């Protein structure tokens, strides 16, 4: 096999991994923001995320007969998912976590798992009443065509991608753009606004922040709102990516996204993004090992199929926890006695 065949294949695998990684990155940000403020692993975030995916499904289903522009439908789906997932996350914090804020750390952790299981069944019941279990996204036809399929309409970066053989659908490009915009807005809010400074102050020292006039409860609720809104966005993007999901679909990507947050450094926003992208690429590389084995003539690689892709992510997690427990960009916290 020559390099001309192998190179475009590897480029497509890496680009596909990055597309998937952006989804994991946005989900991971929900985990890392809450942990940064409360040192709480919000395992219910996977269900907040899948709630956004269900909301996106309902919006696209209801608007499917409407002739409005597909991008406007997407905007409505994203805003609806952000609103409902963000509000749900705030409600979870107020009812389930706030009363346990001074309890031993194991208590809110178990509560988070309980909330996760409750939300799974609530979503199943809601969709079950309408006779649905597996939800298939009804996307505008334009989202499924290849990006830069026509050479005459392909310019700039799109022409470059087409030249090197990258095979993307329009929905993949939309996913990347929405993810980048979301990350840029989050970075601005956290680092450039008074709200972001107040959240960082509460994360650093809640008691001192309260003495300086910052309402800690309000800032924690704001953190859950932002994390839930990001979960809603990632839910819609994930639904667009995989096509079909159900009330229990949040567990696996949520666990992988949590792995990404730990890989990058739990509590670190840049770490969550880096971890998500790395996990996406690793999963994609493992999932195509059988194809790569056929291409290079390796029988051992040819036996590794897509079912091993999740294993790759968790092998990386174990190695990180052994050799660098704080993650790639995490910082160790020294407690003074």
C-alpha distance (Angstrom), angle and dihedral (degrees) to the residues before:
residue distance angle dihedral
X1 . . .
X2 3.80 . .
X3 3.80 130.1 .
X4 3.80 91.7 -110.5
X5 3.81 89.3 67.6
X6 3.80 98.7 39.2
X7 3.81 98.6 46.7
X8 3.85 98.6 58.2
X9 3.81 88.6 45.2
X10 3.81 92.8 53.9
X11 3.81 92.3 43.8
X12 3.80 90.7 53.7
X13 3.81 91.3 47.8
X14 3.80 92.4 51.4
X15 3.81 93.3 45.6
X16 3.81 90.0 48.2
X17 3.80 89.0 50.2
X18 3.79 91.2 51.4
X19 3.81 91.0 51.0
X20 3.81 89.8 52.9
X21 3.80 90.0 41.7
X22 3.80 92.4 58.7
X23 3.82 89.1 58.6
X24 3.81 91.0 49.7
X25 3.81 89.9 46.8
X26 3.80 94.2 56.4
X27 3.82 91.6 46.3
X28 3.81 89.8 47.9
X29 3.80 90.9 53.5
X30 3.80 88.9 64.0
X31 3.81 90.1 57.2
X32 3.78 95.4 42.9
X33 3.82 96.9 47.9
X34 3.80 93.5 52.7
X35 3.79 91.7 44.5
X36 3.80 90.8 49.0
X37 3.81 91.3 57.8
X38 3.81 104.3 32.2
X39 3.83 104.2 16.2
X40 3.80 84.3 -125.5
X41 3.80 124.7 136.6
X42 3.79 101.8 -139.5
X43 3.80 101.1 -152.4
X44 3.80 88.8 174.0
X45 3.82 87.3 71.1
X46 3.81 90.5 86.4
X47 3.82 88.8 62.9
X48 3.81 92.0 44.1
X49 3.78 86.0 54.6
X50 3.80 94.3 48.9
X51 3.82 89.5 46.8
X52 3.80 86.7 61.4
X53 3.79 88.8 50.2
X54 3.83 91.1 52.3
X55 3.82 90.8 48.0
X56 3.80 89.3 51.1
X57 3.81 90.3 50.6
X58 3.81 91.6 51.6
X59 3.81 92.8 48.3
X60 3.81 93.2 49.9
X61 3.84 90.4 44.4
X62 3.80 94.1 51.1
X63 3.81 93.6 43.6
X64 3.82 95.6 42.6
X65 3.86 94.3 98.7
X66 3.80 91.3 44.6
X67 3.82 113.5 99.0
X68 3.81 93.4 -143.6
X69 3.80 119.9 128.8
X70 3.82 114.0 -74.2
X71 3.79 92.8 -129.7
X72 3.80 90.1 55.1
X73 3.81 88.8 53.0
X74 3.80 88.7 51.7
X75 3.80 91.3 50.2
X76 3.82 91.2 51.3
X77 3.82 90.2 48.2
X78 3.81 92.4 50.1
X79 3.81 94.7 46.8
X80 3.82 92.0 46.4
X81 3.80 92.1 48.9
X82 3.81 91.7 47.4
X83 3.79 92.1 50.7
X84 3.81 97.2 46.8
X85 3.81 97.5 38.7
X86 3.81 91.8 44.6
X87 3.79 92.0 48.9
X88 3.81 91.2 46.5
X89 3.80 91.1 51.9
X90 3.81 91.6 50.9
X91 3.82 89.8 49.2
X92 3.81 90.8 51.1
X93 3.80 90.9 51.3
X94 3.80 92.8 48.2
X95 3.80 97.6 46.4
X96 3.80 104.6 29.6
X97 3.81 109.9 23.8
X98 3.79 108.1 29.8
X99 3.84 95.4 62.1
X100 3.83 87.9 52.5
X101 3.78 97.9 45.3
X102 3.82 93.8 113.6
X103 3.80 95.3 37.6
X104 3.83 122.8 106.0
X105 3.81 110.8 -73.4
X106 3.79 93.4 -111.8
X107 3.84 91.9 62.1
X108 3.84 98.5 62.8
X109 3.81 89.2 40.8
X110 3.81 91.2 57.7
X111 3.81 88.8 43.2
X112 3.81 90.1 54.5
X113 3.80 90.4 54.3
X114 3.81 89.9 48.5
X115 3.81 92.2 50.2
X116 3.80 88.9 49.4
X117 3.81 92.0 55.0
X118 3.82 92.2 45.7
X119 3.81 92.4 51.8
X120 3.81 91.4 49.3
X121 3.79 91.3 57.6
X122 3.80 93.6 41.4
X123 3.81 90.1 55.9
X124 3.80 90.7 45.5
X125 3.80 91.4 51.8
X126 3.82 93.6 46.8
X127 3.80 93.4 51.6
X128 3.82 91.6 36.8
X129 3.79 90.9 60.1
X130 3.80 86.6 61.4
X131 3.80 92.8 47.9
X132 3.80 95.0 -107.7
X133 3.79 131.3 124.0
X134 3.79 107.8 151.1
X135 3.80 108.7 47.2
X136 3.80 117.1 -153.6
X137 3.79 116.9 -163.4
X138 3.81 115.5 -121.4
X139 3.79 100.1 -148.1
X140 3.81 127.4 -178.8
X141 3.81 110.9 -92.6
X142 3.80 91.3 -118.3
X143 3.82 90.9 65.1
X144 3.80 92.6 62.9
X145 3.81 99.7 53.5
X146 3.77 122.7 98.0
X147 3.77 117.1 -89.9
X148 3.81 109.8 -111.5
X149 3.80 91.9 2.8
X150 3.80 90.1 153.1
X151 3.80 114.7 60.1
X152 3.80 92.2 -152.3
X153 3.83 92.2 60.7
X154 3.80 95.5 41.7
X155 3.80 116.3 99.8
X156 3.79 139.7 154.3
X157 3.79 116.8 -4.5
X158 3.80 90.5 -0.9
X159 3.80 91.0 59.0
X160 3.82 90.0 49.5
X161 3.81 91.8 51.8
X162 3.78 90.7 48.0
X163 3.80 91.2 49.5
X164 3.81 94.5 54.1
X165 3.79 91.3 46.5
X166 3.81 102.3 -106.2
X167 3.81 109.8 162.2
X168 3.82 110.7 -153.1
X169 3.77 133.7 159.0
X170 3.78 121.5 -137.4
X171 3.82 89.9 -110.1
X172 3.83 89.6 57.9
X173 3.79 90.8 55.2
X174 3.83 89.8 46.7
X175 3.80 89.1 51.4
X176 3.80 92.4 52.5
X177 3.82 93.2 46.1
X178 3.82 94.1 48.0
X179 3.81 90.9 46.8
X180 3.81 93.0 50.0
X181 3.80 92.2 47.3
X182 3.82 90.6 48.9
X183 3.80 92.2 49.8
X184 3.80 91.9 47.3
X185 3.81 92.6 50.3
X186 3.81 91.4 46.8
X187 3.79 91.7 50.3
X188 3.80 90.2 50.8
X189 3.80 93.9 47.8
X190 3.80 94.3 47.5
X191 3.80 98.1 42.9
X192 3.82 106.2 26.4
X193 3.79 108.3 35.9
X194 3.80 134.7 71.6
X195 3.78 89.2 -120.0
X196 3.79 91.0 55.7
X197 3.80 92.3 47.6
X198 3.79 90.3 50.5
X199 3.81 91.6 49.9
X200 3.80 90.7 49.9
X201 3.79 90.3 48.5
X202 3.82 91.4 53.1
X203 3.81 89.9 46.9
X204 3.80 90.7 52.6
X205 3.82 98.6 45.2
X206 3.79 120.5 -10.3
X207 3.81 95.7 -170.8
X208 3.80 95.5 49.5
X209 3.82 90.8 44.5
X210 3.81 88.4 55.1
X211 3.80 90.8 51.1
X212 3.81 88.6 53.4
X213 3.82 90.4 57.1
X214 3.81 99.7 -97.2
X215 3.80 115.0 139.9
X216 3.81 100.9 -129.9
X217 3.79 94.3 -168.2
X218 3.80 91.3 52.6
X219 3.81 92.5 48.6
X220 3.79 92.0 48.5
X221 3.81 89.7 50.5
X222 3.81 88.9 49.0
X223 3.81 89.3 52.3
X224 3.80 91.1 52.3
X225 3.81 89.8 46.5
X226 3.81 92.1 53.3
X227 3.80 92.3 43.4
X228 3.80 91.3 48.9
X229 3.81 92.1 47.8
X230 3.81 89.4 52.7
X231 3.80 87.8 49.2
X232 3.80 89.4 53.5
X233 3.80 91.7 51.1
X234 3.79 92.5 47.9
X235 3.82 90.3 47.5
X236 3.80 92.3 57.6
X237 3.80 91.7 44.7
X238 3.80 91.3 48.3
X239 3.79 90.9 49.7
X240 3.80 89.9 51.4
X241 3.80 90.2 48.6
X242 3.82 100.6 47.9
X243 3.82 97.7 29.2
X244 3.82 98.1 -150.0
X245 3.81 129.8 52.3
X246 3.80 142.7 148.8
X247 3.80 140.8 -156.4
X248 3.81 91.3 -75.9
X249 3.81 96.3 48.3
X250 3.80 93.9 95.6
X251 3.80 96.6 71.3
X252 3.80 100.1 72.6
X253 3.84 100.6 41.8
X254 3.80 88.7 39.9
X255 3.79 91.0 55.3
X256 3.81 91.6 46.1
X257 3.83 90.1 48.6
X258 3.81 89.8 50.3
X259 3.81 87.0 52.4
X260 3.80 88.1 51.8
X261 3.81 90.9 51.4
X262 3.82 90.9 51.3
X263 3.80 91.2 44.9
X264 3.79 92.3 53.8
X265 3.81 94.0 39.1
X266 3.80 119.7 -80.3
X267 3.80 108.8 -108.3
X268 3.82 93.3 26.8
X269 3.81 116.1 108.8
X270 3.84 95.2 -160.9
X271 3.81 87.4 44.5
X272 3.81 91.8 55.7
X273 3.80 90.6 52.4
X274 3.81 93.2 46.5
X275 3.80 91.8 45.6
X276 3.80 92.5 49.6
X277 3.80 93.2 51.1
X278 3.81 92.8 46.6
X279 3.81 93.3 48.0
X280 3.81 90.8 48.5
X281 3.80 92.3 52.6
X282 3.83 93.0 43.9
X283 3.81 91.8 50.8
X284 3.78 91.9 47.9
X285 3.80 92.8 48.7
X286 3.81 92.5 49.8
X287 3.82 91.9 46.1
X288 3.83 92.2 57.6
X289 3.81 97.3 42.7
X290 3.81 90.6 107.4
X291 3.81 91.2 54.2
X292 3.79 90.7 44.7
X293 3.81 89.1 49.4
X294 3.80 90.6 54.7
X295 3.80 90.8 48.1
X296 3.81 95.2 51.5
X297 3.81 94.8 34.3
X298 3.83 97.3 -113.7
X299 3.82 114.6 147.2
X300 3.82 92.3 -167.5
X301 3.81 93.7 56.0
X302 3.80 90.7 43.8
X303 3.83 90.2 64.9
X304 3.83 92.5 60.7
X305 3.80 108.5 90.7
X306 3.82 136.3 176.8
X307 3.81 92.7 -79.4
X308 3.80 89.1 74.0
X309 3.82 94.7 57.7
X310 3.81 94.8 93.1
X311 3.80 90.1 49.0
X312 3.80 89.9 60.9
X313 3.80 91.7 58.9
X314 3.80 93.9 50.5
X315 3.80 93.8 45.1
X316 3.80 87.0 57.3
X317 3.83 89.5 48.3
X318 3.81 92.4 53.5
X319 3.80 91.8 48.3
X320 3.80 91.9 49.2
X321 3.81 92.3 49.2
X322 3.80 90.2 50.7
X323 3.79 100.3 44.6
X324 3.83 104.0 23.5
X325 3.82 111.4 14.6
X326 3.80 93.3 177.4
X327 3.81 91.5 60.7
X328 3.79 130.2 -121.8
X329 3.82 96.1 -60.0
X330 3.80 100.5 16.0
X331 3.77 123.9 116.9
X332 3.77 125.5 -139.9
X333 3.79 115.8 -119.1
X334 3.77 117.2 -139.7
X335 3.79 114.7 -153.7
X336 3.78 116.2 -150.4
X337 3.78 117.6 -140.8
